[in-house]
Amino acid sequence: MRLGLVLRNMGPASTRETLRTCGRAAEAAGLDDLWVTDHLAIPPDDAEGSGGRYLDPLASLAWLAGATERIGLGTSVLILPYRPPLPTAKWVATLQELSGGRLRLGVGVGWMAAEFRALGVDRARRGALADETLGFLARCFADDVMEANGQRFLFLPRPPRPPILVGGAPPQALERALRFGDGWMPMGADPERLAAPVAELRRRFEEAGRPPPQVVALGSLPLFEPERASERLAELSRIGVSGVVHGERYADVAGCLRAVEALAGLRARLGGS
């Protein structure tokens, strides 16, 4: 079971000092992954908790890649319709190359109408646009020579493709994960709610002759109730969840370090499994 932490790339806790200190502390504590979120244009009436301050997720991971050496770096999730396919593919390949293969690409179709309006993107086409980008990514990582808009070009560097985890709700997210990804990134870490869709996804991957899907649940763990948290993780593992990403609001370095310490303690209880 991989254990990760949402590193807040939003609000007052998203300073360079906090990101660097918390990222390095999570790595030193033996956590598996750091994850950042994606918003580009928060409207003023929906800015509670962040004040509208969001760092770009891909730029944040690039900066964290230079500040760390081992820990995985993930997006939870990158909203694909917000960005054109080719620059997105170049960002992904560059991050994967310069991080030494540490990227874990969580992707989604998005939901916030205000952001789609600010970007001039048709929200009604968000699923189709996401599929176009995922198909383009697959082709980019399959061959050095690519073509877009009738123009052939070299897609280099071309490191190994990072694992792609599709966010969102069933059934669309499961279908997209089967077509384009390596697994699913559901919201929430409730074993009862996840058991049926995880079983369905595992069945469909098996029928397609593919390895078991990765399932990385994004939610909050009761970190300061170690027995309860351990039981939750054991149940999630039993139903086929391969990783959990803990997210919580913290205001400063001290708050983040408390979460890192609690996650490290939970890792120790699990015996580093």
Secondary structure, 3 states (H helix, E strand, C coil): CEEEEECCCEHHHCCHHHHHHHHHHHHHCCCCEEEECCCCCCCHHHCCCCCCCECCHHHHHHHHHHHCCCCEEEEEEEEHHHCCHHHHHHHHHHHHHHCCCCEEEEEECCCCHHHHHHHCCCHHHHHHHHHHHHHHHHHHCCCCEEEECCEEEECCCCCCCCCEEEECCCCHHHHHHHHHCCEEECECCCHHHHHHHHHHHHHHHHHCCCCCCEEEEEECCCCCCHHHHHHHHHHHHHCCCCEEEECCCCCCHHHHHHHHHHHHHHHHHCCCC
